Amino acid sequence: MKLIDNESLDRQIGVVAEVAGYLWERGWAERNGGNISINVTGLCADAVCELPALDGPYPLPKPVPHIAGGCFLVTGTGRRMRYVASQPLANVALIRVAADGASYEIVADEPVRPTSELPAHLSVHDYLIGAGRPERAVVHTHPIELVAMTHNPEFLGKDVLTRLLWSMIPETRAFCPKGLGIVPYTLPGSQELADRTIALLDDYDVVMWTKHGALAIGTDLIEAFDQIDVLSKSAKIYESARSMGFVPTGMSDAEMQELKEVFGL
């Protein structure tokens, strides 16, 4: 992306590489698993975002009118997070949504096709802008312990997993006060998956895709990553206790209520 010389945009590319490295180091990004996007509209100099398209247009399954004309950094399809971390400019696409919100095109600097989960990412970004929310970053990854827990039907009832994870360590209740929403297994990359995810974003910090992975939003990529990381720590504590041969007692309802009142959660 030699054409990108904007300092703010360069910083965002650096953060994409940083978070990609975290996902790979934790074992959450096997092969080309997981994807990242960030809304960089306003960070692109006009000379960049108004460039002729390198590739496209490509139609979107559902128009995204609230982000029409916007620019997004998105990890490429088939690209490994370990390479996004070490060579971000060769593995990340800068795309521009068309003025009618019905398609996108690749702007710079190489024609890297964006992730197959792009419909979910852009639909989430469209919802965030339309709702007037401040979040601009989306992270989808495959946290091992959390995905494993979604294979247990007992955990999939409304807020069952949230309460369990909250109870493992006080910080989870404090840092993820809305908890974890669950989407039943849905075809990856589908518009249905995007729509089901959006339906939970007002009520939860992180959305879990059953037997697949987690999606989090944030004002920046670090915030989105941290939400998943905190929940994953609780899942690891639960797993560790079970591997020692006992079911962890967890914090009591009274202890969690006290935490809620003291910290205003």
Protein Blocks (a to p, Z undefined) as FASTA:
>chain_A
ZZlccfklmmmmmmmmmmmmmmmmnopaghjeccddddfehjacfklmmpccfbdcdddf
bdcfklgoiacddddehiafklmmmmmmlmcccddddfkopaccdfbfbdcdcdfklmmm
mmmmmmmmmnopabfbdcddddfklmmmmmpmklmpghklmmmmmmmpmklmmmmmnopa
ddddddehiaklmmmmmmmmmmpmbdcdehibccdddfbfklmmmmmmmmmmmmmmmmmm
mmnopacebjafklmmmmmmmnoZZ
